[in-house]
């Protein structure tokens, strides 16, 4: 089975405190909503202290065209994507030129040629590298990309598959949208990138890579839930769709979904030692704790990533994975599950064995 050989993360340079974001949003929304003071509590209860942005805070005080935002998206995706590719290659002890498949996941901008093509040029990767750009999976994209990389590596024992997830959520801020969804999004979302190198069995054996193996994956899309999360599009760009029902969906759907997945591999919750959960927000993590029979402090890494970076959409769960691996708390043979929710509305589960 494919193994994770390396994980790396990167963030842009502008670190912004939650209090600074709160003040900016209060100033922007006050003339247009009478309930701003009440809504500002979401900043205090989000579980976030700082986040990293690709632009300084004052950038958000004037309207921007979609072209301005998307030009920055391409620039920063290429820069952050290159950082995580190089770091993963270094950690795995390979040359970037040895990577034979590049998967690029994102949902916060558009590019053709796609970012993966730009990375081939920037990093001078193999001219025969296979490329798979994946768009539209939102917060589930990191987990779904990991599942896709697993399937590719499972078919080729010599495979070196590089997954890159980059989101510039801040650039999707809609200056003229005074909806509650846009308000809540400003309290939660940040920018970041993550990379994961997944290798086939023969690479694992020759390099002595000690990362967890990807034992199984499963995707679930629930019918009648298209309006839970996503984007609307207008002349300015992307307008966030963000339902308040997400924590309740976690309470109602996640346990049975995960239980069925584990059962299909003759496992139960008691077999799991590690939970790598996408921290969509403090309320979402609380809903996971209510829905699942979790060990003490099972979501500590998820909470620390949320605290330090906010919700970065697709790469966030990979930040949690990196923290777990860096802590060296997983023992050989232990099981873990990596899970994330995204537009569709959907769940992506990845079973890991350390």
TORNU-71631 format. One record per residue (C-alpha): residue in three letters; residue number from 1; z, x, y. Coordinates in pm, whole numbers, always signed. Example, Ala and Ser with C-alpha at 12.3 -4.5 7.8 and 13.67 -1.06 7.14 Angstrom:
! residues 2
Ala / 1 / +780 / +1230 / -450
Ser / 2 / +714 / +1367 / -106
//
This chain:
! residues 354
Unk / 1 / +0 / +0 / +0
Unk / 2 / -62 / +115 / +360
Unk / 3 / +219 / +293 / +545
Unk / 4 / +315 / +327 / +910
Unk / 5 / +273 / +695 / +993
Unk / 6 / +374 / +685 / +1360
Unk / 7 / +470 / +450 / +1644
Unk / 8 / +451 / +533 / +2015
Unk / 9 / +504 / +340 / +2338
Unk / 10 / +416 / +389 / +2704
Unk / 11 / +490 / +208 / +3031
Unk / 12 / +343 / +228 / +3383
Unk / 13 / +536 / +400 / +3664
Unk / 14 / +685 / +123 / +3879
Unk / 15 / +1025 / +28 / +3738
Unk / 16 / +1153 / -287 / +3905
Unk / 17 / +1501 / -435 / +3879
Unk / 18 / +1550 / -801 / +3795
Unk / 19 / +1720 / -848 / +4133
Unk / 20 / +1414 / -714 / +4318
Unk / 21 / +1188 / -949 / +4122
Unk / 22 / +1424 / -1237 / +4194
Unk / 23 / +1416 / -1175 / +4570
Unk / 24 / +1036 / -1152 / +4576
Unk / 25 / +996 / -1476 / +4383
Unk / 26 / +1251 / -1658 / +4598
Unk / 27 / +1062 / -1560 / +4913
Unk / 28 / +725 / -1657 / +4767
Unk / 29 / +821 / -1994 / +4614
Unk / 30 / +1070 / -2127 / +4874
Unk / 31 / +814 / -2283 / +5111
Unk / 32 / +649 / -2471 / +4824
Unk / 33 / +934 / -2592 / +4600
Unk / 34 / +1258 / -2763 / +4690
Unk / 35 / +1429 / -2661 / +4367
Unk / 36 / +1389 / -2284 / +4399
Unk / 37 / +1760 / -2211 / +4428
Unk / 38 / +1827 / -2394 / +4102
Unk / 39 / +1533 / -2231 / +3923
Unk / 40 / +1645 / -1882 / +4025
Unk / 41 / +1914 / -1902 / +3757
Unk / 42 / +1642 / -1816 / +3505
Unk / 43 / +1647 / -1458 / +3639
Unk / 44 / +2019 / -1428 / +3571
Unk / 45 / +1995 / -1572 / +3219
Unk / 46 / +1679 / -1390 / +3105
Unk / 47 / +1860 / -1093 / +2950
Unk / 48 / +1644 / -854 / +3154
Unk / 49 / +1768 / -575 / +3380
Unk / 50 / +1446 / -387 / +3455
Unk / 51 / +1076 / -394 / +3375
Unk / 52 / +782 / -164 / +3439
Unk / 53 / +475 / -266 / +3640
Unk / 54 / +141 / -99 / +3704
Unk / 55 / +159 / -191 / +4074
Unk / 56 / +444 / -173 / +4328
Unk / 57 / +632 / -495 / +4413
Unk / 58 / +466 / -536 / +4754
Unk / 59 / +131 / -577 / +4577
Unk / 60 / +239 / -931 / +4486
Unk / 61 / +296 / -1043 / +4845
Unk / 62 / -74 / -1103 / +4916
Unk / 63 / -340 / -1294 / +4719
Unk / 64 / -576 / -1090 / +4502
Unk / 65 / -918 / -1171 / +4359
Unk / 66 / -982 / -1170 / +3986
Unk / 67 / -1206 / -866 / +4036
Unk / 68 / -922 / -671 / +4200
Unk / 69 / -682 / -760 / +3921
Unk / 70 / -924 / -694 / +3639
Unk / 71 / -1030 / -356 / +3779
Unk / 72 / -665 / -249 / +3763
Unk / 73 / -639 / -397 / +3414
Unk / 74 / -922 / -177 / +3284
Unk / 75 / -785 / +134 / +3456
Unk / 76 / -430 / +95 / +3325
Unk / 77 / -526 / -23 / +2977
Unk / 78 / -737 / +289 / +2935
Unk / 79 / -465 / +519 / +3069
Unk / 80 / -175 / +370 / +2871
Unk / 81 / -388 / +325 / +2559
Unk / 82 / -484 / +694 / +2567
Unk / 83 / -117 / +791 / +2599
Unk / 84 / -9 / +605 / +2286
Unk / 85 / -306 / +727 / +2081
Unk / 86 / -230 / +1090 / +2163
Unk / 87 / +141 / +1048 / +2100
Unk / 88 / +88 / +876 / +1765
Unk / 89 / -154 / +1149 / +1655
Unk / 90 / +98 / +1418 / +1755
Unk / 91 / +385 / +1248 / +1574
Unk / 92 / +174 / +1203 / +1260
Unk / 93 / +43 / +1560 / +1269
Unk / 94 / -325 / +1468 / +1287
Unk / 95 / -606 / +1522 / +1534
Unk / 96 / -721 / +1211 / +1728
Unk / 97 / -1071 / +1292 / +1601
Unk / 98 / -950 / +1208 / +1247
Unk / 99 / -885 / +843 / +1336
Unk / 100 / -1152 / +634 / +1166
Unk / 101 / -1075 / +284 / +1294
Unk / 102 / -949 / +168 / +1633
Unk / 103 / -803 / -181 / +1681
Unk / 104 / -741 / -281 / +2042
Unk / 105 / -526 / -589 / +2110
Unk / 106 / -480 / -751 / +2451
Unk / 107 / -485 / -1088 / +2628
Unk / 108 / -421 / -1013 / +2996
Unk / 109 / -765 / -904 / +3115
Unk / 110 / -1130 / -864 / +3021
Unk / 111 / -1355 / -564 / +2959
Unk / 112 / -1705 / -508 / +2823
Unk / 113 / -1751 / -236 / +2706
Unk / 114 / -1413 / -305 / +2554
Unk / 115 / -1114 / -78 / +2609
Unk / 116 / -1149 / +76 / +2264
Unk / 117 / -1500 / +197 / +2357
Unk / 118 / -1359 / +349 / +2675
Unk / 119 / -1092 / +526 / +2470
Unk / 120 / -1356 / +676 / +2241
Unk / 121 / -1515 / +824 / +2554
Unk / 122 / -1187 / +928 / +2721
Unk / 123 / -1032 / +1091 / +2413
Unk / 124 / -1357 / +1218 / +2259
Unk / 125 / -1287 / +1037 / +1935
Unk / 126 / -1533 / +1040 / +1648
Unk / 127 / -1869 / +893 / +1743
Unk / 128 / -1864 / +711 / +1407
Unk / 129 / -1526 / +549 / +1457
Unk / 130 / -1511 / +178 / +1376
Unk / 131 / -1384 / -43 / +1658
Unk / 132 / -1226 / -388 / +1652
Unk / 133 / -1127 / -540 / +1987
Unk / 134 / -899 / -844 / +1945
Unk / 135 / -839 / -1088 / +2232
Unk / 136 / -636 / -1407 / +2275
Unk / 137 / -338 / -1364 / +2040
Unk / 138 / -84 / -1327 / +2321
Unk / 139 / +268 / -1236 / +2215
Unk / 140 / +170 / -1244 / +1846
Unk / 141 / -100 / -981 / +1897
Unk / 142 / +105 / -675 / +1804
Unk / 143 / +218 / -825 / +1474
Unk / 144 / -126 / -969 / +1401
Unk / 145 / -291 / -636 / +1481
Unk / 146 / -52 / -466 / +1241
Unk / 147 / -153 / -712 / +969
Unk / 148 / -523 / -647 / +1035
Unk / 149 / -468 / -270 / +1024
Unk / 150 / -288 / -315 / +692
Unk / 151 / -583 / -502 / +541
Unk / 152 / -825 / -234 / +658
Unk / 153 / -612 / +52 / +526
Unk / 154 / -552 / -126 / +194
Unk / 155 / -924 / -111 / +121
Unk / 156 / -950 / +264 / +184
Unk / 157 / -684 / +511 / +63
Unk / 158 / -816 / +772 / +311
Unk / 159 / -794 / +538 / +611
Unk / 160 / -634 / +634 / +943
Unk / 161 / -624 / +312 / +1143
Unk / 162 / -499 / +321 / +1501
Unk / 163 / -360 / -4 / +1643
Unk / 164 / -326 / -20 / +2021
Unk / 165 / -167 / -313 / +2205
Unk / 166 / -170 / -304 / +2584
Unk / 167 / -76 / -584 / +2824
Unk / 168 / -67 / -587 / +3203
Unk / 169 / +113 / -918 / +3236
Unk / 170 / +199 / -855 / +3601
Unk / 171 / -170 / -861 / +3697
Unk / 172 / -202 / -1221 / +3580
Unk / 173 / +38 / -1338 / +3854
Unk / 174 / -129 / -1637 / +4019
Unk / 175 / -47 / -1624 / +4390
Unk / 176 / -125 / -1992 / +4456
Unk / 177 / +37 / -2136 / +4142
Unk / 178 / +380 / -2277 / +4226
Unk / 179 / +439 / -2438 / +3887
Unk / 180 / +757 / -2393 / +3689
Unk / 181 / +558 / -2206 / +3420
Unk / 182 / +445 / -1944 / +3671
Unk / 183 / +800 / -1921 / +3807
Unk / 184 / +949 / -1859 / +3461
Unk / 185 / +675 / -1608 / +3377
Unk / 186 / +772 / -1398 / +3679
Unk / 187 / +1128 / -1381 / +3544
Unk / 188 / +1018 / -1260 / +3200
Unk / 189 / +699 / -1058 / +3187
Unk / 190 / +636 / -686 / +3231
Unk / 191 / +367 / -430 / +3147
Unk / 192 / +351 / -188 / +2855
Unk / 193 / +157 / -37 / +2567
Unk / 194 / +229 / +47 / +2206
Unk / 195 / +38 / +228 / +1936
Unk / 196 / +84 / +234 / +1559
Unk / 197 / -98 / +464 / +1318
Unk / 198 / -140 / +302 / +976
Unk / 199 / -263 / +517 / +689
Unk / 200 / -385 / +465 / +335
Unk / 201 / -214 / +588 / +20
Unk / 202 / -397 / +920 / -6
Unk / 203 / -315 / +1012 / +355
Unk / 204 / +45 / +917 / +292
Unk / 205 / +59 / +1147 / -10
Unk / 206 / -111 / +1446 / +153
Unk / 207 / +83 / +1430 / +483
Unk / 208 / +419 / +1343 / +335
Unk / 209 / +450 / +1063 / +588
Unk / 210 / +783 / +887 / +552
Unk / 211 / +720 / +565 / +748
Unk / 212 / +771 / +217 / +601
Unk / 213 / +506 / +64 / +383
Unk / 214 / +348 / -266 / +480
Unk / 215 / +414 / -474 / +172
Unk / 216 / +266 / -808 / +279
Unk / 217 / +153 / -1014 / +578
Unk / 218 / +110 / -1384 / +653
Unk / 219 / -25 / -1588 / +943
Unk / 220 / +67 / -1950 / +1017
Unk / 221 / -89 / -2178 / +1279
Unk / 222 / +82 / -2513 / +1332
Unk / 223 / -149 / -2809 / +1404
Unk / 224 / -111 / -3009 / +1722
Unk / 225 / +39 / -2721 / +1918
Unk / 226 / -248 / -2586 / +2128
Unk / 227 / -69 / -2671 / +2452
Unk / 228 / +245 / -2465 / +2381
Unk / 229 / +126 / -2129 / +2518
Unk / 230 / -188 / -1979 / +2667
Unk / 231 / -397 / -1953 / +2983
Unk / 232 / -586 / -2187 / +3209
Unk / 233 / -872 / -2021 / +3398
Unk / 234 / -987 / -2076 / +3756
Unk / 235 / -1172 / -1880 / +4024
Unk / 236 / -870 / -1653 / +4084
Unk / 237 / -817 / -1565 / +3719
Unk / 238 / -554 / -1658 / +3461
Unk / 239 / -292 / -1928 / +3506
Unk / 240 / -6 / -1914 / +3256
Unk / 241 / +74 / -2203 / +3019
Unk / 242 / +428 / -2170 / +2894
Unk / 243 / +608 / -2462 / +2727
Unk / 244 / +984 / -2508 / +2750
Unk / 245 / +966 / -2628 / +2387
Unk / 246 / +927 / -2278 / +2241
Unk / 247 / +1298 / -2222 / +2156
Unk / 248 / +1308 / -2564 / +1988
Unk / 249 / +998 / -2479 / +1784
Unk / 250 / +1179 / -2164 / +1668
Unk / 251 / +1478 / -2374 / +1558
Unk / 252 / +1260 / -2628 / +1375
Unk / 253 / +983 / -2414 / +1222
Unk / 254 / +1078 / -2049 / +1181
Unk / 255 / +1329 / -2065 / +896
Unk / 256 / +1110 / -2264 / +657
Unk / 257 / +806 / -2056 / +751
Unk / 258 / +984 / -1727 / +684
Unk / 259 / +1158 / -1860 / +374
Unk / 260 / +826 / -1962 / +218
Unk / 261 / +677 / -1622 / +297
Unk / 262 / +968 / -1438 / +138
Unk / 263 / +969 / -1666 / -164
Unk / 264 / +604 / -1589 / -232
Unk / 265 / +712 / -1226 / -278
Unk / 266 / +1025 / -1310 / -480
Unk / 267 / +1259 / -1227 / -194
Unk / 268 / +1523 / -1421 / -1
Unk / 269 / +1699 / -1370 / +331
Unk / 270 / +1976 / -1186 / +147
Unk / 271 / +1721 / -915 / +58
Unk / 272 / +1640 / -843 / +422
Unk / 273 / +1830 / -568 / +601
Unk / 274 / +1621 / -547 / +919
Unk / 275 / +1469 / -803 / +1157
Unk / 276 / +1206 / -676 / +1400
Unk / 277 / +1168 / -983 / +1621
Unk / 278 / +949 / -1024 / +1928
Unk / 279 / +1194 / -1088 / +2215
Unk / 280 / +1008 / -1364 / +2396
Unk / 281 / +1317 / -1427 / +2606
Unk / 282 / +1692 / -1465 / +2575
Unk / 283 / +1664 / -1832 / +2477
Unk / 284 / +1409 / -1748 / +2208
Unk / 285 / +1638 / -1483 / +2057
Unk / 286 / +1928 / -1730 / +2064
Unk / 287 / +1708 / -1979 / +1880
Unk / 288 / +1632 / -1719 / +1611
Unk / 289 / +2006 / -1660 / +1570
Unk / 290 / +2063 / -2033 / +1528
Unk / 291 / +1774 / -2076 / +1285
Unk / 292 / +1819 / -1775 / +1055
Unk / 293 / +2109 / -1635 / +847
Unk / 294 / +2110 / -1304 / +1032
Unk / 295 / +2344 / -1010 / +971
Unk / 296 / +2566 / -902 / +1261
Unk / 297 / +2375 / -733 / +1544
Unk / 298 / +2044 / -801 / +1367
Unk / 299 / +1866 / -852 / +1700
Unk / 300 / +2030 / -566 / +1890
Unk / 301 / +1706 / -366 / +1921
Unk / 302 / +1513 / -676 / +2029
Unk / 303 / +1773 / -744 / +2297
Unk / 304 / +1774 / -386 / +2423
Unk / 305 / +1393 / -385 / +2455
Unk / 306 / +1407 / -716 / +2643
Unk / 307 / +1679 / -575 / +2869
Unk / 308 / +1487 / -257 / +2952
Unk / 309 / +1127 / -383 / +2968
Unk / 310 / +1115 / -763 / +2971
Unk / 311 / +859 / -948 / +2763
Unk / 312 / +540 / -736 / +2757
Unk / 313 / +358 / -982 / +2528
Unk / 314 / +178 / -820 / +2231
Unk / 315 / +326 / -464 / +2237
Unk / 316 / +687 / -581 / +2270
Unk / 317 / +761 / -624 / +1899
Unk / 318 / +621 / -274 / +1842
Unk / 319 / +871 / -140 / +2098
Unk / 320 / +1141 / -300 / +1881
Unk / 321 / +992 / -133 / +1572
Unk / 322 / +993 / +205 / +1747
Unk / 323 / +1363 / +166 / +1838
Unk / 324 / +1455 / +77 / +1482
Unk / 325 / +1273 / +380 / +1345
Unk / 326 / +1420 / +609 / +1610
Unk / 327 / +1771 / +492 / +1520
Unk / 328 / +1710 / +608 / +1159
Unk / 329 / +1927 / +320 / +1040
Unk / 330 / +1693 / +201 / +766
Unk / 331 / +1757 / +345 / +421
Unk / 332 / +1496 / +404 / +153
Unk / 333 / +1412 / +85 / -36
Unk / 334 / +1549 / -157 / +224
Unk / 335 / +1340 / -455 / +330
Unk / 336 / +1262 / -568 / +680
Unk / 337 / +1051 / -835 / +846
Unk / 338 / +851 / -799 / +1165
Unk / 339 / +773 / -1131 / +1328
Unk / 340 / +619 / -1272 / +1646
Unk / 341 / +498 / -1605 / +1784
Unk / 342 / +188 / -1663 / +1994
Unk / 343 / -77 / -1907 / +2118
Unk / 344 / -215 / -2143 / +1862
Unk / 345 / +82 / -2208 / +1827
Unk / 346 / +129 / -1952 / +1554
Unk / 347 / +359 / -1714 / +1369
Unk / 348 / +278 / -1372 / +1229
Unk / 349 / +506 / -1223 / +964
Unk / 350 / +485 / -866 / +832
Unk / 351 / +701 / -755 / +539
Unk / 352 / +809 / -390 / +548
Unk / 353 / +979 / -171 / +292
Unk / 354 / +1144 / +147 / +418
//
